[in-house]
Amino acid sequence: MVDMLTPAIDIIEADENVVLEVISRSSRRIDMVDKRREYELGGVPEYWMFNGLRHSATFLHLNAAGVYEDIAIGDDGIFVSEALPGFCLKNAQIWDTTLLGSGEIADMVKEMSGA
């Protein structure tokens, strides 16, 4: 697990496949610059950033050189994770505020996991 209190230079290896960050006004620079670089140096394969204020999401993956680059969302509006095989997420679902019932949630989780 990546230790957020350890300076990035001390990080050798990460066990996580994905780090998901919810960006807030007070932590924007830390999340988008400092943590991004820390996770990149730590070898975290994917870094997902969600900004609720702007209703935007950024999905990054490590390339062969160990540098983060954007993962493009398909023309169908679906993000497909490279680090979590079978996991996909509809961009429209991220910001949908509709309350769902338990059956609808179960169906959505099955769809996201490719089941």
ChimeraX commands (.cxc) that place a marker at each C-alpha (Angstrom):
marker #1 position 0.00,0.00,0.00 radius 0.5
marker #1 position 1.26,3.49,-0.83 radius 0.5
marker #1 position 1.94,5.49,2.33 radius 0.5
marker #1 position 0.81,9.09,1.77 radius 0.5
marker #1 position 3.11,10.35,4.54 radius 0.5
marker #1 position 6.24,8.95,2.92 radius 0.5
marker #1 position 8.02,11.27,0.49 radius 0.5
marker #1 position 7.62,10.09,-3.12 radius 0.5
marker #1 position 11.33,9.49,-3.46 radius 0.5
marker #1 position 11.11,6.69,-0.87 radius 0.5
marker #1 position 8.39,4.77,-2.72 radius 0.5
marker #1 position 9.83,1.74,-4.46 radius 0.5
marker #1 position 6.83,-0.35,-5.43 radius 0.5
marker #1 position 3.04,-0.30,-5.08 radius 0.5
marker #1 position 0.69,-3.22,-4.57 radius 0.5
marker #1 position -2.40,-1.35,-5.76 radius 0.5
marker #1 position -3.74,-1.74,-9.29 radius 0.5
marker #1 position -5.82,1.43,-9.13 radius 0.5
marker #1 position -5.98,4.54,-6.98 radius 0.5
marker #1 position -9.21,6.53,-7.06 radius 0.5
marker #1 position -9.03,10.13,-5.91 radius 0.5
marker #1 position -11.94,12.51,-5.30 radius 0.5
marker #1 position -10.64,16.02,-5.84 radius 0.5
marker #1 position -11.77,18.90,-3.67 radius 0.5
marker #1 position -10.98,22.61,-3.75 radius 0.5
marker #1 position -8.66,22.34,-0.78 radius 0.5
marker #1 position -6.66,19.40,-2.16 radius 0.5
marker #1 position -6.75,20.07,-5.90 radius 0.5
marker #1 position -3.03,20.75,-6.36 radius 0.5
marker #1 position -2.02,17.90,-4.06 radius 0.5
marker #1 position -4.29,15.40,-5.86 radius 0.5
marker #1 position -3.57,16.49,-9.41 radius 0.5
marker #1 position 0.18,17.13,-9.11 radius 0.5
marker #1 position 1.80,15.77,-5.95 radius 0.5
marker #1 position -0.14,12.53,-5.53 radius 0.5
marker #1 position -0.16,11.92,-9.26 radius 0.5
marker #1 position 3.64,12.04,-9.27 radius 0.5
marker #1 position 3.88,9.93,-6.10 radius 0.5
marker #1 position 1.66,7.19,-7.55 radius 0.5
marker #1 position 3.50,7.36,-10.85 radius 0.5
marker #1 position 6.86,6.88,-9.10 radius 0.5
marker #1 position 5.30,4.13,-6.98 radius 0.5
marker #1 position 4.25,2.21,-10.07 radius 0.5
marker #1 position 0.48,2.33,-9.52 radius 0.5
marker #1 position -0.84,1.15,-12.92 radius 0.5
marker #1 position -3.95,3.37,-12.98 radius 0.5
marker #1 position -4.89,6.64,-11.29 radius 0.5
marker #1 position -8.48,7.84,-11.55 radius 0.5
marker #1 position -9.37,11.41,-10.51 radius 0.5
marker #1 position -12.96,12.55,-10.03 radius 0.5
marker #1 position -13.75,16.25,-9.72 radius 0.5
marker #1 position -17.33,16.69,-8.47 radius 0.5
marker #1 position -17.16,20.48,-8.75 radius 0.5
marker #1 position -16.50,20.26,-12.48 radius 0.5
marker #1 position -18.24,16.95,-13.10 radius 0.5
marker #1 position -15.12,15.67,-14.77 radius 0.5
marker #1 position -13.13,12.47,-14.54 radius 0.5
marker #1 position -9.57,11.77,-15.58 radius 0.5
marker #1 position -8.30,8.24,-16.06 radius 0.5
marker #1 position -4.54,7.68,-16.33 radius 0.5
marker #1 position -2.38,4.60,-16.86 radius 0.5
marker #1 position 1.35,4.00,-16.75 radius 0.5
marker #1 position 2.90,3.61,-20.17 radius 0.5
marker #1 position 5.95,1.44,-20.91 radius 0.5
marker #1 position 8.25,4.29,-19.79 radius 0.5
marker #1 position 6.51,4.47,-16.39 radius 0.5
marker #1 position 4.82,7.80,-17.13 radius 0.5
marker #1 position 1.08,8.42,-16.75 radius 0.5
marker #1 position -0.92,9.10,-19.87 radius 0.5
marker #1 position -4.65,9.56,-20.41 radius 0.5
marker #1 position -6.92,6.60,-21.00 radius 0.5
marker #1 position -9.39,7.69,-23.64 radius 0.5
marker #1 position -13.08,7.14,-23.01 radius 0.5
marker #1 position -14.65,5.38,-25.98 radius 0.5
marker #1 position -17.04,7.06,-28.40 radius 0.5
marker #1 position -19.79,5.15,-26.58 radius 0.5
marker #1 position -18.93,7.06,-23.37 radius 0.5
marker #1 position -17.54,3.98,-21.64 radius 0.5
marker #1 position -14.24,3.88,-19.74 radius 0.5
marker #1 position -12.54,0.47,-19.80 radius 0.5
marker #1 position -9.91,-0.20,-17.16 radius 0.5
marker #1 position -6.66,-1.79,-18.27 radius 0.5
marker #1 position -5.62,-2.65,-14.70 radius 0.5
marker #1 position -8.93,-4.28,-13.70 radius 0.5
marker #1 position -9.84,-6.72,-16.49 radius 0.5
marker #1 position -13.55,-6.67,-17.27 radius 0.5
marker #1 position -14.25,-3.43,-15.35 radius 0.5
marker #1 position -15.94,-0.67,-17.30 radius 0.5
marker #1 position -17.76,2.48,-16.30 radius 0.5
marker #1 position -20.25,4.56,-18.23 radius 0.5
marker #1 position -19.27,8.21,-18.03 radius 0.5
marker #1 position -22.95,9.15,-17.59 radius 0.5
marker #1 position -23.20,6.95,-14.49 radius 0.5
marker #1 position -20.49,8.87,-12.67 radius 0.5
marker #1 position -22.55,12.03,-12.22 radius 0.5
marker #1 position -26.06,10.52,-12.21 radius 0.5
marker #1 position -27.75,11.48,-8.94 radius 0.5
marker #1 position -30.76,9.20,-9.37 radius 0.5
marker #1 position -31.31,6.99,-6.32 radius 0.5
marker #1 position -31.34,3.35,-7.36 radius 0.5
marker #1 position -32.96,0.33,-5.76 radius 0.5
marker #1 position -30.89,-2.67,-4.67 radius 0.5
marker #1 position -31.82,-4.66,-7.79 radius 0.5
marker #1 position -30.73,-1.81,-10.06 radius 0.5
marker #1 position -27.46,-1.46,-8.16 radius 0.5
marker #1 position -26.79,-5.20,-8.46 radius 0.5
marker #1 position -27.47,-5.04,-12.22 radius 0.5
marker #1 position -25.15,-2.04,-12.57 radius 0.5
marker #1 position -22.33,-3.78,-10.67 radius 0.5
marker #1 position -22.72,-6.87,-12.86 radius 0.5
marker #1 position -22.54,-4.69,-15.97 radius 0.5
marker #1 position -19.45,-2.82,-14.68 radius 0.5
marker #1 position -17.63,-6.07,-13.94 radius 0.5
marker #1 position -18.42,-7.54,-17.33 radius 0.5
marker #1 position -20.52,-10.34,-15.81 radius 0.5
marker link #1:1,2 radius 0.2
marker link #1:2,3 radius 0.2
marker link #1:3,4 radius 0.2
marker link #1:4,5 radius 0.2
marker link #1:5,6 radius 0.2
marker link #1:6,7 radius 0.2
marker link #1:7,8 radius 0.2
marker link #1:8,9 radius 0.2
marker link #1:9,10 radius 0.2
marker link #1:10,11 radius 0.2
marker link #1:11,12 radius 0.2
marker link #1:12,13 radius 0.2
marker link #1:13,14 radius 0.2
marker link #1:14,15 radius 0.2
marker link #1:15,16 radius 0.2
marker link #1:16,17 radius 0.2
marker link #1:17,18 radius 0.2
marker link #1:18,19 radius 0.2
marker link #1:19,20 radius 0.2
marker link #1:20,21 radius 0.2
marker link #1:21,22 radius 0.2
marker link #1:22,23 radius 0.2
marker link #1:23,24 radius 0.2
marker link #1:24,25 radius 0.2
marker link #1:25,26 radius 0.2
marker link #1:26,27 radius 0.2
marker link #1:27,28 radius 0.2
marker link #1:28,29 radius 0.2
marker link #1:29,30 radius 0.2
marker link #1:30,31 radius 0.2
marker link #1:31,32 radius 0.2
marker link #1:32,33 radius 0.2
marker link #1:33,34 radius 0.2
marker link #1:34,35 radius 0.2
marker link #1:35,36 radius 0.2
marker link #1:36,37 radius 0.2
marker link #1:37,38 radius 0.2
marker link #1:38,39 radius 0.2
marker link #1:39,40 radius 0.2
marker link #1:40,41 radius 0.2
marker link #1:41,42 radius 0.2
marker link #1:42,43 radius 0.2
marker link #1:43,44 radius 0.2
marker link #1:44,45 radius 0.2
marker link #1:45,46 radius 0.2
marker link #1:46,47 radius 0.2
marker link #1:47,48 radius 0.2
marker link #1:48,49 radius 0.2
marker link #1:49,50 radius 0.2
marker link #1:50,51 radius 0.2
marker link #1:51,52 radius 0.2
marker link #1:52,53 radius 0.2
marker link #1:53,54 radius 0.2
marker link #1:54,55 radius 0.2
marker link #1:55,56 radius 0.2
marker link #1:56,57 radius 0.2
marker link #1:57,58 radius 0.2
marker link #1:58,59 radius 0.2
marker link #1:59,60 radius 0.2
marker link #1:60,61 radius 0.2
marker link #1:61,62 radius 0.2
marker link #1:62,63 radius 0.2
marker link #1:63,64 radius 0.2
marker link #1:64,65 radius 0.2
marker link #1:65,66 radius 0.2
marker link #1:66,67 radius 0.2
marker link #1:67,68 radius 0.2
marker link #1:68,69 radius 0.2
marker link #1:69,70 radius 0.2
marker link #1:70,71 radius 0.2
marker link #1:71,72 radius 0.2
marker link #1:72,73 radius 0.2
marker link #1:73,74 radius 0.2
marker link #1:74,75 radius 0.2
marker link #1:75,76 radius 0.2
marker link #1:76,77 radius 0.2
marker link #1:77,78 radius 0.2
marker link #1:78,79 radius 0.2
marker link #1:79,80 radius 0.2
marker link #1:80,81 radius 0.2
marker link #1:81,82 radius 0.2
marker link #1:82,83 radius 0.2
marker link #1:83,84 radius 0.2
marker link #1:84,85 radius 0.2
marker link #1:85,86 radius 0.2
marker link #1:86,87 radius 0.2
marker link #1:87,88 radius 0.2
marker link #1:88,89 radius 0.2
marker link #1:89,90 radius 0.2
marker link #1:90,91 radius 0.2
marker link #1:91,92 radius 0.2
marker link #1:92,93 radius 0.2
marker link #1:93,94 radius 0.2
marker link #1:94,95 radius 0.2
marker link #1:95,96 radius 0.2
marker link #1:96,97 radius 0.2
marker link #1:97,98 radius 0.2
marker link #1:98,99 radius 0.2
marker link #1:99,100 radius 0.2
marker link #1:100,101 radius 0.2
marker link #1:101,102 radius 0.2
marker link #1:102,103 radius 0.2
marker link #1:103,104 radius 0.2
marker link #1:104,105 radius 0.2
marker link #1:105,106 radius 0.2
marker link #1:106,107 radius 0.2
marker link #1:107,108 radius 0.2
marker link #1:108,109 radius 0.2
marker link #1:109,110 radius 0.2
marker link #1:110,111 radius 0.2
marker link #1:111,112 radius 0.2
marker link #1:112,113 radius 0.2
marker link #1:113,114 radius 0.2
marker link #1:114,115 radius 0.2
view
